[in-house]
């Protein structure tokens, strides 16, 4: 079995994958209790872009490894490879689970980085899936009504939801900044104004709102600069 594995490794290095598979399968026939041979078969299928087969052999490798008390590192390797295969198939959640299982067996910087990366991708996907400009406008209107009635804390919740639904619209940040100003939460208001103006540097109301917040923070020089920005864009603005 070891001899067949070595012959398989030589073929694998030469990218002669069919030949490698033949030898690795023969190694399994001669010793079906060794996880390494199954891991190697999975590696070949991964290179051949046969990702489902790769996952199948990774699962077999884990099963055989557990039954025969294999080194945790080898079991972790099987989980990592199946995670990469799931990732190639676009099944991000299964990939995440596989990387988590790999880390539970044996912690490596590689698996840790893979898990971190997949979590970022999943978060970005979820964020994109949540975007809905129509619902964002509905939330803004609810926020506006509450703002008019002086319920600034609840208005913030609706403006926050509007931001989640359409994070690239500057007016929602401006509206939430107005609420924070009313509640004297100037730091949070300033942060929203900065985000608003990052998205649209010509958003006049954002500059005016920023000026008012800076006034409230007793930063009169910076407030004056913000008002001047607004006037430059609209000389008729009374600020």
Buried (B, 14 or more C-beta within 10 A) or exposed (E): BEEBBEBBBEBBEEEBBEBBBBBBBBBBEBEEEBBBBBBBBBBBBBEBEBBEBBBBBBBBBBBBBEEEEBEBEBBBBBBBBBBBBBBBBEBBEBBBBBBBBBBEBBEBEEBEEBBEEBBEBBEEEEEEEEEEEEBBBBBBEBBBEBBEEEBBEBBBBBBBBBBBBBBEBBBBBBBBBBBBBBBEBBEBBBBBBBBBBEBBEEBBBBBBBBBBBBBBBEBEEBBEBBBEBBBEEEEEBEB
